Amino acid sequence: MAEEKKGMLYTILTYTIWGFLPIYWKQVGDVASDEILTARIFWAFWLTLAFIFLIRGGKFLFADLKALWKSKKTFFTLMAASYLITANWFLYIFAVTNDRIVETSLGYYVNPLVSVLLGVFFLKEKLTPAIKVAFGLAAAGVIILTVSYGTFPWLAFGMAFTFAFYGLIKKTIKLNALRGLALETLFVLPVATLYYIYLFYTGEAAFLHGSGSTDILLILSGAATALPLVLFATGAPLIPMYMIGFLQYIAPTFMLIIGVLMYGESFGLIELVSFSLIWLALILFTVSKVMEVRSTRKEKMNAVV
């Protein structure tokens, strides 16, 4: 029980950090989204690599890289995952720095349902009646938003689908979270480095050309990326999956609150109705998953008896 409590604490802290990250990105809002993304990749790799060697994990990192190279399929699959999460990071940063934090929360609320949809198409998983109803409710909420805005919330769904495909790929590759982050950012590092050189060459780089505080925040963006992943990797294995399912809604809830209360983004009656339908869908989805887990556990216990 003590281990489970520790797992809950780490996992709650993880989602809380992710929920408050929009405030961090807002502090560098005067820097272009493409440079913020470049800095996040560049510094995430070097800071993560430094920490790995600090805890004497270098030999394990090289072993992971060697094992990946032996299996070309796994190597290129992880490369695809790294570019998917990079696209997700860009959409997220672009949304936050362009006053669309509420849309980021929508994306991460919808993400679990998108993940289930991908499971149906790619893993041949079956939809229960409860999840079918949940999809209907979520779809109604999105349609109302689309009609109201006059445009499809592409940022939200871009984030949801890139993260869901990333999660789908990562299910097939077992890697330590910290070393996995180092390897994923390594795949994108050459592009990020070349782009940074281009920015400096054209005189468009904000890094080292603005305030010292902005430079520090850009460097620490790597730590802001790595820290919650390390916490999650520590806490998630100690608690059941259904509990992670409950806790994952902490982050988009904080994003929504921050977007509306701190930055004054629009959230009127239409948004309330739409989000209420999506929240109802998520409650139905989560409860059905909990019941499914308990039923499976009960069947296993009866089988043992």
RODO-2510 file (C-alpha; in nm, 4 decimals, decimal comma):
residues 305
     n   res          X          Y          Z
     1     m     0,0000     0,0000     0,0000
     2     a     0,2899     0,2368     0,0736
     3     e     0,4259     0,1773    -0,2787
     4     e     0,0834     0,2499    -0,4290
     5     k     0,0604     0,5773    -0,2357
     6     k     0,4060     0,6735    -0,3619
     7     g     0,2970     0,5853    -0,7152
     8     m    -0,0131     0,8019    -0,6830
     9     l     0,1922     1,0936    -0,5513
    10     y     0,4431     1,0758    -0,8387
    11     t     0,1686     1,0348    -1,0994
    12     i    -0,0415     1,3219    -0,9619
    13     l     0,2706     1,5393    -0,9559
    14     t     0,3431     1,4424    -1,3177
    15     y     0,0000     1,5424    -1,4466
    16     t     0,0030     1,8587    -1,2340
    17     i     0,3322     1,9672    -1,3910
    18     w     0,1952     1,8956    -1,7385
    19     g    -0,1189     2,0902    -1,6481
    20     f     0,0802     2,3975    -1,5433
    21     l     0,3290     2,3897    -1,8333
    22     p     0,1235     2,6422    -2,0387
    23     i     0,2332     2,9077    -1,7855
    24     y     0,5967     2,8131    -1,8571
    25     w     0,5555     2,8413    -2,2342
    26     k     0,3729     3,1720    -2,1921
    27     q     0,6879     3,3133    -2,0272
    28     v     0,8700     3,2656    -2,3585
    29     g     0,5692     3,3713    -2,5658
    30     d     0,7735     3,6411    -2,7410
    31     v     0,9924     3,3674    -2,8917
    32     a     0,8633     3,2052    -3,2119
    33     s     0,7014     2,8608    -3,1686
    34     d     0,9532     2,6969    -3,4026
    35     e     1,2474     2,8205    -3,1943
    36     i     1,0832     2,7124    -2,8675
    37     l     1,0386     2,3653    -3,0158
    38     t     1,3999     2,3626    -3,1381
    39     a     1,5243     2,4640    -2,7925
    40     r     1,3043     2,2021    -2,6250
    41     i     1,4488     1,9227    -2,8417
    42     f     1,8085     2,0465    -2,8243
    43     w     1,8226     2,1027    -2,4490
    44     a     1,6048     1,8017    -2,3614
    45     f     1,8633     1,5779    -2,5289
    46     w     2,1735     1,7304    -2,3717
    47     l     2,0264     1,7699    -2,0212
    48     t     1,8805     1,4180    -2,0295
    49     l     2,2107     1,2768    -2,1561
    50     a     2,4014     1,4577    -1,8796
    51     f     2,1631     1,3218    -1,6149
    52     i     2,1895     0,9665    -1,7532
    53     f     2,5700     0,9775    -1,7237
    54     l     2,5409     1,1408    -1,3806
    55     i     2,3449     0,8393    -1,2516
    56     r     2,5883     0,6085    -1,4353
    57     g     2,3373     0,4905    -1,6912
    58     g     2,5576     0,5523    -1,9945
    59     k     2,6322     0,1829    -2,0551
    60     f     2,2575     0,1054    -2,0522
    61     l     2,1938     0,3849    -2,3041
    62     f     2,4592     0,2456    -2,5385
    63     a     2,3110    -0,1036    -2,4902
    64     d     1,9653     0,0311    -2,5843
    65     l     2,1067     0,2010    -2,8936
    66     k     2,2950    -0,1143    -2,9948
    67     a     1,9817    -0,3281    -2,9508
    68     l     1,7780    -0,0801    -3,1566
    69     w     2,0327    -0,0849    -3,4388
    70     k     2,0187    -0,4650    -3,4536
    71     s     1,6442    -0,4478    -3,5153
    72     k     1,6006    -0,2041    -3,8033
    73     k     1,2222    -0,2258    -3,7770
    74     t     1,2305    -0,1165    -3,4114
    75     f     1,4912     0,1497    -3,4921
    76     f     1,2798     0,3162    -3,7612
    77     t     0,9592     0,2654    -3,5634
    78     l     1,1085     0,4596    -3,2722
    79     m     1,2274     0,7230    -3,5189
    80     a     0,8680     0,7617    -3,6424
    81     a     0,7521     0,7930    -3,2810
    82     s     1,0104     1,0650    -3,2166
    83     y     0,8811     1,2746    -3,5079
    84     l     0,5209     1,2215    -3,3986
    85     i     0,5933     1,3499    -3,0459
    86     t     0,7885     1,6400    -3,1998
    87     a     0,4812     1,7315    -3,4053
    88     n     0,2722     1,7054    -3,0877
    89     w     0,5098     1,9375    -2,9008
    90     f     0,4975     2,1919    -3,1842
    91     l     0,1158     2,1970    -3,2001
    92     y     0,0994     2,2298    -2,8206
    93     i     0,3526     2,5159    -2,8040
    94     f     0,1899     2,6905    -3,1017
    95     a    -0,1528     2,6673    -2,9360
    96     v    -0,0302     2,8007    -2,6009
    97     t     0,1681     3,0905    -2,7465
    98     n    -0,1263     3,1846    -2,9712
    99     d    -0,3823     3,2066    -2,6871
   100     r    -0,5496     2,8720    -2,7559
   101     i    -0,4864     2,6921    -2,4254
   102     v    -0,8530     2,5850    -2,4026
   103     e    -0,8034     2,4008    -2,7320
   104     t    -0,5016     2,2168    -2,5875
   105     s    -0,7205     2,0956    -2,3008
   106     l    -0,9789     1,9737    -2,5538
   107     g    -0,7048     1,7819    -2,7352
   108     y    -0,5896     1,6005    -2,4221
   109     y    -0,9464     1,5307    -2,3093
   110     v    -1,0235     1,3690    -2,6457
   111     n    -0,6907     1,1800    -2,6604
   112     p    -0,8009     0,8688    -2,4605
   113     l    -1,0987     0,8186    -2,6943
   114     v    -0,8755     0,8597    -3,0008
   115     s    -0,6384     0,6003    -2,8522
   116     v    -0,9292     0,3560    -2,8203
   117     l    -1,0282     0,4269    -3,1821
   118     l    -0,6742     0,3472    -3,2997
   119     g    -0,6850     0,0289    -3,0922
   120     v    -0,9960    -0,0768    -3,2839
   121     f    -0,8391    -0,0108    -3,6260
   122     f    -0,4843    -0,1324    -3,5655
   123     l    -0,5082    -0,3808    -3,2765
   124     k    -0,8553    -0,5178    -3,3609
   125     e    -0,9857    -0,4323    -3,0143
   126     k    -1,3633    -0,4410    -2,9639
   127     l    -1,5791    -0,1502    -2,8551
   128     t    -1,8165    -0,2097    -2,5655
   129     p    -2,1663    -0,0523    -2,5820
   130     a    -2,0645     0,1999    -2,3121
   131     i    -1,7639     0,3180    -2,5141
   132     k    -1,9787     0,3450    -2,8286
   133     v    -2,2116     0,5792    -2,6375
   134     a    -1,9075     0,7696    -2,5079
   135     f    -1,7886     0,8203    -2,8668
   136     g    -2,1326     0,9482    -2,9642
   137     l    -2,1352     1,2013    -2,6794
   138     a    -1,7810     1,3211    -2,7553
   139     a    -1,8607     1,3503    -3,1265
   140     a    -2,1699     1,5598    -3,0455
   141     g    -1,9575     1,7906    -2,8308
   142     v    -1,6993     1,8356    -3,1073
   143     i    -1,9693     1,8977    -3,3728
   144     i    -2,1251     2,1710    -3,1565
   145     l    -1,7840     2,3378    -3,1172
   146     t    -1,7129     2,3108    -3,4894
   147     v    -2,0473     2,4650    -3,5896
   148     s    -2,0036     2,7382    -3,3272
   149     y    -1,6469     2,8275    -3,4298
   150     g    -1,7167     2,7845    -3,8003
   151     t    -1,3992     2,5803    -3,8250
   152     f    -1,2847     2,2346    -3,7142
   153     p    -1,0648     2,2408    -3,3970
   154     w    -0,7664     2,1050    -3,5932
   155     l    -0,5095     2,1976    -3,3279
   156     a    -0,6886     1,9927    -3,0625
   157     f    -0,7281     1,6919    -3,2905
   158     g    -0,3756     1,7289    -3,4248
   159     m    -0,2472     1,6999    -3,0676
   160     a    -0,4839     1,4139    -2,9862
   161     f    -0,3955     1,2069    -3,2945
   162     t    -0,0177     1,2659    -3,2875
   163     f    -0,0051     1,1694    -2,9194
   164     a    -0,2360     0,8702    -2,9711
   165     f    -0,0251     0,7367    -3,2626
   166     y     0,2874     0,8002    -3,0543
   167     g     0,1343     0,5987    -2,7688
   168     l     0,0337     0,3215    -3,0088
   169     i     0,3911     0,2891    -3,1372
   170     k     0,5413     0,3106    -2,7885
   171     k     0,3258     0,0156    -2,6792
   172     t     0,5389    -0,2025    -2,9067
   173     i     0,8764    -0,0719    -2,7820
   174     k     0,9891    -0,1286    -2,4239
   175     l     1,2376     0,1372    -2,3157
   176     n     1,3291     0,3099    -1,9916
   177     a     1,1506     0,6499    -1,9968
   178     l     1,4640     0,8582    -1,9371
   179     r     1,6829     0,6727    -2,1878
   180     g     1,3867     0,6554    -2,4258
   181     l     1,3579     1,0357    -2,4166
   182     a     1,7314     1,0670    -2,4910
   183     l     1,7009     0,8338    -2,7907
   184     e     1,3828     0,9960    -2,9213
   185     t     1,5322     1,3450    -2,9057
   186     l     1,8550     1,2079    -3,0592
   187     f     1,6598     1,1183    -3,3740
   188     v     1,5365     1,4774    -3,4101
   189     l     1,8533     1,6445    -3,2768
   190     p     2,0273     1,6804    -3,6188
   191     v     1,7233     1,8643    -3,7609
   192     a     1,6963     2,0831    -3,4498
   193     t     2,0697     2,1636    -3,4570
   194     l     2,0646     2,2552    -3,8273
   195     y     1,7563     2,4704    -3,7726
   196     y     1,9246     2,6483    -3,4799
   197     i     2,2268     2,7166    -3,7050
   198     y     1,9886     2,8545    -3,9683
   199     l     1,8210     3,0833    -3,7120
   200     f     2,1571     3,2185    -3,5952
   201     y     2,2794     3,2586    -3,9534
   202     t     1,9712     3,4604    -4,0548
   203     g     1,9738     3,6598    -3,7313
   204     e     1,6281     3,5353    -3,6321
   205     a     1,7347     3,3466    -3,3171
   206     a     1,6031     3,4872    -2,9904
   207     f     1,8467     3,2729    -2,7887
   208     l     2,1500     3,4823    -2,6822
   209     h     1,9936     3,7850    -2,8516
   210     g     1,7341     3,8759    -2,5901
   211     s     1,7049     3,8815    -2,2135
   212     g     1,9052     3,6463    -1,9935
   213     s     1,5850     3,5179    -1,8323
   214     t     1,4509     3,4082    -2,1729
   215     d     1,7777     3,2241    -2,2443
   216     i     1,7559     3,0423    -1,9105
   217     l     1,3910     2,9466    -1,9709
   218     l     1,4773     2,8099    -2,3161
   219     i     1,7609     2,6005    -2,1706
   220     l     1,5425     2,4755    -1,8849
   221     s     1,2703     2,3751    -2,1329
   222     g     1,4700     2,0530    -2,1621
   223     a     1,4340     1,9907    -1,7892
   224     a     1,0640     2,0832    -1,8063
   225     t     1,0289     1,8097    -2,0679
   226     a     1,2330     1,5414    -1,8903
   227     l     1,1254     1,5864    -1,5248
   228     p     0,7576     1,4862    -1,5579
   229     l     0,8540     1,1889    -1,7747
   230     v     1,0936     1,0627    -1,5077
   231     l     0,8280     1,1108    -1,2386
   232     f     0,5721     0,9274    -1,4507
   233     a     0,8116     0,6415    -1,5224
   234     t     0,8686     0,6077    -1,1464
   235     g     0,5071     0,6331    -1,0374
   236     a     0,3002     0,4678    -1,3104
   237     p     0,4278     0,1093    -1,2576
   238     l     0,3265     0,1289    -0,8888
   239     i    -0,0451     0,1922    -0,9497
   240     p    -0,3180     0,0133    -1,1520
   241     m    -0,3938     0,1253    -1,5091
   242     y    -0,7486     0,2342    -1,4224
   243     m    -0,6070     0,4738    -1,1623
   244     i    -0,3781     0,6260    -1,4269
   245     g    -0,6926     0,6594    -1,6390
   246     f    -0,8581     0,8694    -1,3680
   247     l    -0,5509     1,0808    -1,2979
   248     q    -0,4733     1,1647    -1,6624
   249     y    -0,7572     1,4195    -1,6682
   250     i    -0,5748     1,6374    -1,4122
   251     a    -0,3558     1,7939    -1,6832
   252     p    -0,6262     1,9091    -1,9301
   253     t    -0,8413     2,0303    -1,6388
   254     f    -0,5608     2,2563    -1,5170
   255     m    -0,5001     2,3711    -1,8762
   256     l    -0,8658     2,4649    -1,9109
   257     i    -0,8711     2,6547    -1,5804
   258     i    -0,5465     2,8363    -1,6638
   259     g    -0,6651     2,9287    -2,0132
   260     v    -0,9956     3,0722    -1,8918
   261     l    -0,9071     3,2263    -1,5543
   262     m    -0,5445     3,3341    -1,6032
   263     y    -0,5385     3,4290    -1,9702
   264     g    -0,9024     3,5218    -2,0291
   265     e    -0,9720     3,2820    -2,3148
   266     s    -1,3323     3,2472    -2,4273
   267     f    -1,5446     2,9855    -2,2512
   268     g    -1,9127     3,0656    -2,2938
   269     l    -2,2324     2,8614    -2,2997
   270     i    -2,1461     2,6815    -2,6251
   271     e    -1,8075     2,5711    -2,4891
   272     l    -1,9689     2,4652    -2,1610
   273     v    -2,2258     2,2477    -2,3404
   274     s    -1,9614     2,0954    -2,5695
   275     f    -1,7126     2,0242    -2,2910
   276     s    -1,9926     1,8875    -2,0696
   277     l    -2,0749     1,6290    -2,3365
   278     i    -1,7051     1,5388    -2,3643
   279     w    -1,6697     1,5200    -1,9838
   280     l    -1,9762     1,2939    -1,9691
   281     a    -1,8211     1,0758    -2,2403
   282     l    -1,4956     1,0516    -2,0421
   283     i    -1,6796     0,9635    -1,7189
   284     l    -1,8672     0,6874    -1,9021
   285     f    -1,5463     0,5685    -2,0692
   286     t    -1,3460     0,5632    -1,7437
   287     v    -1,6190     0,3963    -1,5372
   288     s    -1,6641     0,1261    -1,8036
   289     k    -1,2877     0,0613    -1,8007
   290     v    -1,2817     0,0345    -1,4199
   291     m    -1,5732    -0,2117    -1,4281
   292     e    -1,3963    -0,4097    -1,7007
   293     v    -1,0753    -0,4316    -1,4935
   294     r    -1,2672    -0,5373    -1,1802
   295     s    -1,4641    -0,7996    -1,3756
   296     t    -1,1422    -0,9449    -1,5223
   297     r    -0,9792    -0,9481    -1,1776
   298     k    -1,2835    -1,1226    -1,0273
   299     e    -1,2818    -1,3863    -1,3033
   300     k    -0,9126    -1,4562    -1,2409
   301     m    -0,9734    -1,4938    -0,8649
   302     n    -1,2625    -1,7339    -0,9273
   303     a    -1,0473    -1,9330    -1,1678
   304     v    -0,7769    -1,9691    -0,8991
   305     v    -1,0315    -2,0837    -0,6424
***
